[in-house]
């Protein structure tokens, strides 16, 4: 089984939600430009002062994406159940 890694960017402050939402747009554009097979991105609003944007990559590609995009952190991605 190929593990997937969720690369995460953290945004804080009153504009966090809008910033995370905007960052997600750029992540989608990057994946399209790179013609990457996985197209899993998104953003989560944790509270009014904290939000995240994320991108999911194959574990084998994690180093290249990390070095290129500079996420704040990462974690193993667990696929949501249908």
Rosetta blueprint (number, residue, H / E / L):
1 X L
2 X L
3 X L
4 X E
5 X E
6 X E
7 X E
8 X E
9 X E
10 X E
11 X E
12 X E
13 X L
14 X L
15 X L
16 X H
17 X H
18 X H
19 X H
20 X H
21 X H
22 X H
23 X H
24 X H
25 X H
26 X H
27 X H
28 X H
29 X H
30 X H
31 X H
32 X H
33 X H
34 X H
35 X L
36 X L
37 X L
38 X L
39 X L
40 X L
41 X E
42 X E
43 X E
44 X E
45 X E
46 X E
47 X E
48 X L
49 X L
50 X E
51 X E
52 X E
53 X E
54 X E
55 X E
56 X E
57 X E
58 X E
59 X H
60 X H
61 X H
62 X H
63 X H
64 X H
65 X H
66 X H
67 X H
68 X H
69 X H
70 X L
71 X L
72 X L
73 X E
74 X E
75 X E
76 X E
77 X L
78 X L
79 X L
80 X L
81 X L
82 X L
